[in-house]
Structures are given as C-alpha cells and as structure tokens.
Amino acid sequence: MPSALTKKKSVAVLGGGITGLAAAHRLAALGHTVRLFEQGSRIGGVVQTEVKDGWLSESGPNSFQESPPEIGPLLEELGLQSEILEASPAAKNRYLVRNGALVPLPMSPAALFRSSLFSLGTKLRVLREFFSARRNRIGDVALAPFIRAHFGQEIVDYAVQPFVSGIYAGDPMQVSLEATMPQLREIERRYGSLVRGMRAARKAAGANARKPRLVTLRAGLGSLTDALARELGEAIRTN
C-alpha cells in the first residue's frame, strides 16, 4: 500500500498568506489536489507591495534571508532568481521609536550600554544574565516569556515585539519559540546564559563564517506571493 506521504489526497489550505501559498504550491507539486481558501478579497496576507508615483513601498515585510535551503530552488522555479536585490550595507542600521524619537538599535554589547533605548535597570539585568544557570525546559514556550525570563519586559517591548511583528506579523505572547528560534532553547540548555551562548557560537563560527544575505525582489515581495498565486491559478478561492 502507498505510504501517507505518497498517496494522493485532496487538501484544503486555509489562509492565502505566504505560508498558505507556499504550502499549497508544495502540495500541488507533489501531485495532490489542492484548494486554498482566503477569507479576504486579496492574496498575500501581510505581504503587500504598492507602487505609487514611481515609489515602491512595502506595507509588510521588505526583505528576507537566503539561509533556508528551500529559498533558492523556489525562486528559480517561479522565475524570480534574476529579480533578487541584495540589501545595501546601510540596511544594517536599524532604528526603533521610543518617546517619539528614532533610536538606533544597539548591535553590540558596548552599543547596548551606551544606548538610550533601554533603562539602566535593563542594562544591569543583561549583565546579570551572563551568569544564568543552565536550564533544560520541558515542552514548548512562547517567545515573550522566554526572553522576559532572561532579560525583562523592556527587552520584550522594545526589541522582541518589533522583531516578531516585522517578521512573523504575530504576537510574541503567542509565537512559539520552538517554531521560530529553537537554537535559543539549545543555548539555554548548554550555557544557561543566552549572551554567553551566542558569544561562544560566534567565536566557534570564526571571523570568516559566511552570513546569509539579506535580499528582496526588484518589484517587491508582492511579486513572490503573486507568482505563487499564478502557479495555483483556479485552486485559489477568495472571499
């Protein structure tokens, strides 16, 4: 008898965001009969590109990392490989709004302690976190309480919340650690301190370790969801 992985099935995919589109595309490529149902009138979810008066703007995510091995083959299959644009070096500079002003996101321990983004109490807590004991958690946990246990609520509010909103369009109280950053759980198990563990990981990788490119598409990320939607064609049901 055919296994559950090879037997052809009729599959309903709920939601026409990037996750639903990619899942439906993969299922269709494997030979399954797929129907994708989207409650709204448009496909793409939080990915939305608009061109107005010659300006291209993204109302959702504006880039992605090439690190997952599935990314390259998918873009090639959709005819988008030649549309890749690498981020400018200036994109390394990130800013968050606090008290009505743009504040640079500190990208190093030294920058953290000079930054006005976090209070003195939070900075001292980051120092104490370096001496955290190892912990082996049982079961999954949401991202917010995990980070709060190490660094406090201010880090959740002014670092984790913008990060999770920008990448997953989700609530860090709901987003799973296991599904998004399982490496943090392993660091906690091996080192206790996330700061100490990430420092050790960078040292082990070495100065020449290749960092994944941050890229976008020439016509915006909406061209990715549009290409997936074109491939699925009449398999999509909106409204």
Beta strands, then each sheet from edge to edge (+ up, - down):
strand 1: 10-14
strand 2: 33-37
strand 3: 49-52
strand 4: 55-58
strand 5: 64-65
strand 6: 84-86
strand 7: 95-98
strand 8: 101-104
strand 9: 214-217
strand 10: 236-237
sheet 1: 1+ 2+ 10+
sheet 2: 3+ 4-
sheet 3: 5+ 9- 6+
sheet 4: 7+ 8-
end
